[in-house]
């Protein structure tokens, strides 16, 4: 039960509670890859004592402790005791029985999530990290509403490419340096901009988002700098522009690569002087903003081709942050699936859908040209339709057609089918089949016996 302390691991402390010593050993080995402080307990009657002696960020709790009992009532009873003894501790339940009704009841009783044994290691990692990330709210009054808001707007990721992004945001966020966020459509550029704002001393002031791609050239100055009454035909009253609205806070200029050269010159002039003039007025108004820009276009190449002003590029990119496409951060896909599944299940009052392991693997292989936005919309559509076939595009589904033709997505049935197909694929070679399934030979033999294969 000693602590595992290594660098580059998550610092949260995790307590695993299960009466099966093999489960405790396996879970410890799986979780020590990402957590530095892991402890185990085989006797649930010791939970309250353990919580009184040490603060745990998360408890991974079995739902059944008495031989032959499969109702989960024991787990719910210990869940209530944990919530009473340590309200801030997150609880994820383990069960060998994929009972959605029981899971919903557990979540209503205060559980953050649940995993089904035998678990997929990546899915277990993703579930625990997601639970911990959703609880990482800034200091202040934590309520159910702001918890949901934070969980639906936060940047989700634990992969090495995203850790680099987080490190840069942490370092740059506290400064007033101009930041240029680069990345393909759907990679989360606005979320990165909001994270920079929230990490700054301006977090309590306005965050003003301007989609430059949606503003016509004739309205550019009026929208950004404002106008006075009578400046043009429809100017019936004085109106402040986006720069003034962001005064004291952060101005986020999205799709800056879409600006024409004349508009780039006007923007550069304002950024250099940090003053604006409303259309139709000679009065100079000073503005104090933190500038963040974003684009999916290759600005450096555009400078070389004289489509983007080099001096403007120098002005807006004191620091550059490049968000990786989803295809380059496959380790985050399970984490994102878990996050969005719970967001939309809550929004539409539906139960989260269980996704079979073969489909999860296919989703990790699919290139996601629309990035996170494509994945997010697919999950929302699947939750609404309660149809896993609507989760990913036809091109990806065709490759998992044998599994999509199952009569239902009962996890045991899907697992049985996956084992049959893996054994058939490798002509009965159990070692090769076990490797493809991500199982040990002994575990595979035990499952084959369980399913009568």
C-alpha angles and dihedrals in degrees: 000000000000119000120264106221118184134143123260092028127117112271098216116115118236129196117199115202120191134130091222110089091200090057091049092051094046095046091048092052092047096047098041086075091072108016126064097198115051126157132177136210128187097186114068090198087071094058097094091048091050091050091050091052099045139018112242122193092202139014119203100205131190115225099214126048104159117079111256095015115122103157096098091226091124091056092050090051093052090043090059091049092051092048090051096045096043114012093180094056114101117225126207115185127218122208135165090214121072096219106161092188091056091047092052090049090049092051090050088053090055107275115141096212144324138232128206120230127263085045132197106245095223091047091050090051091048094048095051094044091048091051092050094045093051089055094052097098123155117263114284141069106343112204135168091255097053090042089058091045092051093046092053097046105035123106108256120208146109102177121115093253090054093045087060089052092049091049091053093047090050092051098041100034095075092055132070093235117140110251130202114202114202129188147112121286112285098023095114105261094154091050089053090051091050091048089054090050093048091049092053134084086251094065093113092053131073125302106202117194117200121186100207091187090065097050119089120226092247092056098038098098094041092050096046103032103024130228141243127239112283095016088125138353099283096036096110095158141011113281130188119226130227093270091059092043089056094047108138091011140060128301113204113197106194123195092016090163089073094067118112118234094256091053090046088057092052092048092048091053092055094045092051095050099031087219132107137197120211114235108270094020134096093200114115115221120195116223129199110202140151106227124217120173131186139189142161090214126099098251095178090054090045089055090053089050090046094242094117128040113250092210091055091049090052089050097052103038109061082139128016124207118191116198113212120234116251091251088065094051103049091150088070097054096087089046092052093046091053092047098049093039090060094041093055096037087058094044095051097033092243133133116258110260119243110232117209116237093243090056091047090053091049091050089054090053096046110098096224099213089189090052120205092344091059092048092046094051091046092054092046090051092048093050092048094046093035085223122124091198088071092056100086134020123278091252090063096038092056089065092055096040094127089062097041088059093063113119090236141354099247102156095227092051091049091048091049091050092047091052092049093050094045092052091047092047091055095042094245096312099145095191093056093042091050091050093052091048092049092240136123118249092247092050091049092050089051092051092046089054090047092054096038094243 
